[in-house]
Amino acid sequence: MFAKPSLLALGAALGLTALLPSAADAHRRWLLPSATVLAGESDLVTVDAAASNGLFVFEHRPMPLDSLVVTGPDGEPVNPAILGSGAYRSVFDVPLAEQGTYRIALVSDGVMGSYSLNGERHRFRGATAELPADASDIRTSHNHSRTETFVTLGAPSTGALAPTNSGLEMVPVTHPNDIVAGEPAVMRFLLDGQPAADLEVEFVAGGTRYRDDPGIAMLRTDAEGRVTLEAGEPGMYYLEASSAQEALEGKPERRASYTAVLEFLPL
């Protein structure tokens, strides 16, 4: 198994890339847990959700939590306790009542676009069926994003790690809470359940604010969607990948993104 190791929202402020950052948008989206590996009969982790330039620094904006999904070791949903949002971060607690691995994710999936009406250009989110009847030059983009991290109480388990086969996902080959600095960790990426081959993956250690060289490694998946992560020092690491597909045969443009925070533990 595992190797060790309404829908209409008009306004110029809303663009087609609101759910998926472009190359010009350097702000990274992340979930940072207070711990990733815990022991005992039960416990709790506090998670910060933010977007920022530096990793992991609170200096840009909080992440909204309306799309928060926590999956327990048995594959069933777990109810987090939302503590609130400030100017730079959102915070929530995840109760760990069962032994095993928890998957904590922010997942967005929706259609965005623009249309012309009475000589003006408008933007929207949601179904095109709700657009004005005389709307013209309708352009749509299907956007899917996933931001996640993993926490384990006791022994690692796999029940929460099954893919949903929707959007861009990471399926761990090396268990995400059994990663050690100095040893390779293998991850597999899927796009709608199929191997995401030749996908570019950004891999970088936290603490970029305190380094002249951010130390970003640009990796690529193989034909099976696999990529090997290697970290020389223990700590929290960030990875990001994205995929874009042009509109075909009446289907909207498809864009998908994935980000995760993984902890590399000391030997």
Long-range contacts (C-beta under 8 A, 24 or more apart in sequence): 1-158, 2-156, 2-158, 2-172, 2-173, 2-174, 2-175, 2-178, 3-173, 3-174, 3-186, 4-174, 4-175, 4-178, 4-183, 5-173, 5-174, 5-175, 5-178, 5-179, 5-180, 5-183, 5-184, 5-185, 5-186, 6-126, 6-130, 7-124, 7-125, 7-126, 7-127, 7-130, 8-124, 8-125, 8-126, 8-130, 8-131, 9-123, 9-124, 9-125, 9-126, 10-122, 10-123, 10-124, 11-123, 12-123, 14-112, 14-123, 14-125, 15-123, 16-112, 16-113, 16-114, 16-123, 16-139, 16-141, 16-143, 17-143, 17-255, 18-112, 18-143, 19-108, 19-110, 19-112, 19-143, 19-144, 19-145, 19-255, 19-257, 20-143, 20-145, 20-242, 20-255, 20-256, 20-257, 21-257, 26-53, 27-51, 27-52, 27-53, 27-60, 27-61, 28-52, 28-53, 28-55, 28-238, 28-240, 28-259, 29-63, 29-106, 29-145, 29-147, 29-259, 30-55, 30-56, 30-147, 30-149, 30-238, 30-259, 30-261, 31-63, 31-104, 31-105, 31-106, 31-147, 31-148, 31-149, 31-261, 32-56, 32-149, 32-236, 32-261, 33-94, 33-104, 33-149, 33-151, 33-261, 35-151, 36-149, 36-150, 36-151, 36-152, 36-177, 36-263, 37-151, 37-152, 37-177, 37-263, 37-265, 38-96, 38-151, 38-152, 38-153, 38-154, 39-153, 39-154, 40-153, 40-154, 42-95, 42-96, 42-97, 42-153, 43-96, 43-153, 44-93, 44-94, 44-95, 44-96, 45-93, 45-94, 45-96, 45-151, 46-83, 46-91, 46-92, 46-93, 46-94, 47-80, 47-91, 47-92, 47-93, 47-94, 47-104, 47-149, 48-89, 48-90, 48-91, 49-89, 49-90, 49-91, 49-92, 49-106, 49-147, 50-88, 50-89, 50-90, 52-88, 54-208, 54-209, 55-204, 55-205, 55-206, 55-207, 55-208, 55-209, 55-236, 55-238, 56-206, 56-207, 56-236, 56-238, 56-261, 57-209, 58-88, 58-89, 59-88, 60-88, 61-87, 61-88, 62-86, 62-87, 62-88, 62-89, 62-90, 63-89, 63-90, 63-106, 63-147, 64-90, 64-106, 65-90, 65-92, 65-106, 67-106, 67-107, 67-108, 68-92, 68-104, 68-105, 68-106, 69-104, 69-105, 69-106, 69-107, 70-94, 70-102, 70-103, 70-104, 70-105, 71-102, 71-103, 71-105, 71-160, 72-98, 72-100, 72-102, 72-159, 72-160, 73-98, 73-99, 73-100, 73-101, 73-102, 73-157, 73-159, 73-160, 74-98, 74-100, 74-159, 75-159, 75-160, 75-162, 78-102, 80-104, 94-151, 96-151, 96-153, 98-153, 99-153, 99-154, 99-155, 99-157, 100-152, 100-153, 100-154, 100-155, 100-156, 100-157, 100-159, 100-160, 101-150, 101-151, 101-152, 101-156, 101-157, 101-158, 101-159, 101-160, 101-161, 101-175, 101-176, 101-177, 102-150, 102-151, 102-152, 102-153, 102-160, 103-148, 103-150, 103-160, 103-161, 104-148, 104-149, 104-150, 104-151, 105-146, 105-147, 105-148, 105-149, 106-145, 106-146, 106-147, 106-148, 107-145, 107-146, 107-147, 107-167, 108-143, 108-144, 108-145, 108-146, 109-143, 109-144, 109-145, 109-166, 109-167, 110-142, 110-143, 111-140, 111-141, 111-142, 111-143, 111-252, 112-140, 112-141, 112-143, 113-138, 113-139, 113-140, 113-141, 113-252, 114-138, 114-139, 115-139, 140-247, 140-252, 140-253, 141-252, 141-253, 141-254, 141-255, 142-251, 142-252, 142-253, 142-254, 142-255, 143-255, 143-256, 144-168, 144-254, 144-255, 144-256, 144-257, 145-256, 145-257, 145-258, 146-257, 146-258, 146-259, 147-258, 147-259, 147-260, 148-259, 148-260, 148-261, 149-260, 149-261, 149-262, 150-176, 150-177, 150-260, 150-262, 151-177, 152-177, 163-190, 163-193, 165-190, 165-192, 165-193, 166-192, 166-193, 167-191, 167-192, 167-256, 167-258, 168-196, 168-241, 168-242, 168-243, 168-256, 168-257, 168-258, 169-258, 170-239, 170-258, 170-260, 173-226, 176-260, 176-262, 177-263, 179-229, 179-231, 179-262, 179-263, 179-264, 179-265, 180-234, 180-264, 180-265, 180-266, 180-267, 181-231, 181-232, 181-233, 181-234, 181-235, 181-264, 181-265, 181-266, 181-267, 182-231, 182-232, 182-267, 183-230, 183-267, 184-228, 184-229, 184-230, 185-228, 185-229, 185-230, 185-262, 185-264, 186-226, 186-227, 186-228, 186-229, 187-226, 187-227, 187-229, 187-239, 188-221, 188-224, 188-225, 188-226, 188-227, 189-221, 189-225, 189-226, 189-227, 189-241, 189-258, 190-225, 191-243, 191-256, 195-221, 195-223, 195-224, 195-225, 196-221, 196-225, 196-241, 196-243, 197-221, 197-222, 197-223, 197-224, 197-225, 198-223, 199-225, 199-227, 199-241, 199-243, 200-241, 201-227, 201-239, 201-240, 201-241, 202-238, 202-239, 202-240, 202-241, 203-229, 203-237, 203-238, 203-239, 204-237, 204-238, 204-239, 205-231, 205-233, 205-235, 205-236, 205-237, 205-238, 206-235, 206-236, 206-237, 206-238, 207-235, 229-262, 231-264, 233-264, 234-263, 234-264, 234-265, 234-266, 235-263, 235-264, 236-261, 236-262, 236-263, 237-261, 237-262, 237-263, 237-264
